[in-house]
Amino acid sequence: MTENKNEILIDIKNLKISYGKGEDSILAIEDINLKIRRGEFLCILGPSGCGKSTLLKAVAGYIEPTEGTCLMDGKPIVGPDWHRGVVFQSPTLYPWMSVNDNVEFGPKMRELPQKEIDDIREHFLDQVNLEGFGDKATFELSGGMKQRVALARVLANYPQVILMDEPLGALDALTRANMQTLIRKIWEENNTTIMFITHDIDEALALGTRIAVMSKRPGKILEQFEVNFTDKIFEEKSKDVMYTEEYINVKKQILKLINSQIED
């Protein structure tokens, strides 16, 4: 989706993260080596408790590595940064603010001119299909609408990478399917880079250009799959690719990997 598709944006090297100290410490992830190329849509799959969210938080800058490094553009990640936008499972909106104020928050913090802030707000509210809802309080919105506001708020900062931690996990099936379509469209239109945590294999296959499967805790990368089903969904304007032999075979491989971790 981008001319720099082979450029490494995020480089994770020998990453190890432990929680706690001494005998009470818990090893969450270890020996993670992963490169995220600019413009790709990387999905992370793995059994519950394998450290998927820990890995994302390290890339976000919320957690310091116990060992190893997380680099962005060749520089160590130290603390959160607006170049790395984060969308969580529960929308982390400011409930006392309107939809407009939530989306404008980042650009205002960066002290952009008001005209530019207005243009950014309108552009991204339009992208997430919330034009006309700007004056609404966020508590008046449905779960799916709140998640769209959260996405617009992240996009308004024009981050280089969007980190999504099971952002659709709490939504009903129909809303989830609609949000998947929206996220795919936004990724394609904005030439952005996405790291997406999910426990849903079909979701990963329908969205990702690459899938990394993690082991049970301590989480390691077991295997990676280069896939192009999301591009085929674009081209064919249909999800019929989900019924092809190729799709089913990749799904079986991933399911076998994950089940091997649960059954051990």
N, C-alpha and C positions, 0 to 999 in steps of 0.2 A: 504493500500500500504506500510505500515511500521510497524515494530514490536512495536513501541511506539504510536500506533494509539489512545490510550486513554490519552496520556500525554498532558496536557494543555500547549500550547506554548504562546498564547495571551489570557489575561484575562481582559475583559473590565467590570468595575464595576461602576454602577450608574453614567454613563457618561452624562454630560450636557455641551453643548457648545453654547455660545451666541456670536454674532458679534456686535461690537459697545458698547456704554455705555449709561446708563440712559434711557431716554425716546426713544432714537433712536436705542436702542439695539434690535436685532432680535434673537429670540431663534431658533437655527437651529435643534438641537437634544436634547432630554432629557430622562433620566431614561433608558439608554441603558445598558443592562447587556448581555454580549455575551462572550462565550469562544470559542477559535479556537484551535482545537486539532492538534497536530503535524501530518503532512502527509495528512490532509484532504484538500478538494477543496471546500471552502465556497463561495457561490455566494450570493450577496446582491441585492435584487430587491425592487422596490418601485416607486411611481409616481415621475414625474419630480419635482425637488426642495425639495425633502423630507429629504435631508441631507446625502445621500449615500456617496458622495465625501468627505463631512466634516468628516464623521466617518472614512473613509480610511486615510485622512490626519492626523487625531489624532493618528491612529495606526502607521503611518509613522513617527510621531514626528514633523510634520510641524505645528501643532496647539496644543496649551496647553489647557487642559480641563478647563472649567469654574468651574465645580464641578466633583467629581469622579476621577477615575484613569484608566489608560491603563497600564497593566503590560506585560512584556515579560520575560519569565522564572522567574516569580515572582518578577522582578525588574521594577520600574517605567520607562516608556519610556520618555526620555528627549532629544528631538532633533533627527534629522535624524541619521541613523546608517546603515552601509553597510550590516548588518545582515538582514535588511528589504529593499529589492529591490523594486523599484516602476516603473511601466510602465503606462504611461498616454495615453489618446486617440490620441494626437498628439506626434509623436516620438520626444523626447527631446535629439536629437543628436547634437554633435559639428560639424557644417557644414564645418568648415575649416579643419577637420580631415578626414582621410580615414576611411573606414570600420574597417580595422585592428586597427587603433589608437583608435577608439571609443571603441572597444571591450576590448582593452588592458588597457584602462584608469584606471579602478578600481584596478586591480592587480599591475599596476605601482605605484599608490598612496600608496599601501601597501608595496611597495619596495620588491616585490618578485623577485627571480632570473630570468634573462631573459629567460633561457631555460624553466622554469616553466610557464612564461607568454606566450611564444610561444605555448606550449602544450595546455594551457587553451584556447587560442584564436582559435587554429585549431579545438579543440574538439567542442567548442560551435558554431563556424561557420558551422561545419559539421552538428551539431544537428539541426540547423535552416535552413539547406539546402542552405547555401551561400558560400560553398567552391568554391574558384576561384574568389570571388568578393572582396577579402581583400584590394586590391589596389585601388578600385573604390572610388571616392568622394561620400559622402552620397547624395549630390544634384542630382546625376545621377540616383538614384534609384527610383523605383516606391513606392507608399505608403505602399503596403504590404511588400516590401523588407526592407524599412526603419523600419517598426515595428518589423521585424525579427532581424534587427541589434540591436534595442533597447532591445529586449528580450535577445539576446546573451550577450549584455553588462551587463545586470542585472545578468544573470546566471554566468558570469565570476567571480563574487564576491562570489559565493557559498552562497547566503543568506539563512537564515533559513526560511524566508517567502517571497513570492513575492506578492506585492500588485498591483492589476491591475484595473485602473479606466477607464472603458469602452474602453479598448484598441483596440477593433475592430469596434467601432462605425462609423468611417469615411471611412471604406473600402467597396468596392462593394461586392455584395452577394457571388460571387464565391470565391474571395480572402478571405472573412470572413469565409466561410465554410472551406477552406483549412487551415486557421490560427487556427480555432477551433480544427481541427484534430492535428495540430502541437503542440498546447498548451497541449492538452490531453496527447499526446505522451511524451512530455517533463516532465510533472508532474509525469507520471508513471515511466519513466526511471530514473529520478533524485530523486525520493522519497521526493519531496519538498512539501511545504505547500503553498497554494494559497488562497488569498482573492480577489475575482473578482467582481467588480461592473458592473452591466449591467441593461439595461431597457428591454432586450429581454428575454421573458420567455423561449422560446425554447432553447436559448443559455445557460441559467442557468440550464435547465433540462438536456441538452446534455453534460454538463461539470461537474456540481457540484456533490459532495457527500452529501452536505447539502445546503439548500436554506433558507435564512432569508428574510422575507418580511417586509418592513418598512411602517409605516403610512405616511400620508401627514405631512408637517411641523407643529409643531416641531416633527421630526422623532423619532419614537419609534419602537421597534420590535413587530410586530403584531403576527407573527406566524413563526415557523420553520418547515421545511420538510426534513426528512432524505430520500435521494433518491439513487438509484444505477444504473441509466440508463447508466451512463458513463462506468461503469464496464461491463454492458451487451454489449455496443458497442464494447469494447475491445474483449470480449469473442466471439461475433458473427461476428466480423469484418464487421458490417453492422449497419446502422441507422434505421433499420426496427422497432426497439423498439419504435420509435416515433409514430408508428401507432397502438400501443397496447392500450387496454382498460385502463390498469393501468396508462400509460403515459398521456392519454387524461383526465383521472379523476383528476390526480394531477394538470395538467395544468388548468383545469376548476376551481379548488379550488383557485389556485393562482390568476387567472384572476378575479375571483369574489372578492377576497380580495382587489386587486389593484383598480378595478373599484369602489368599495364601497368608497374608499378614494377620487377618482376623482369626484364622483357624490354628495358627501356630501356637 
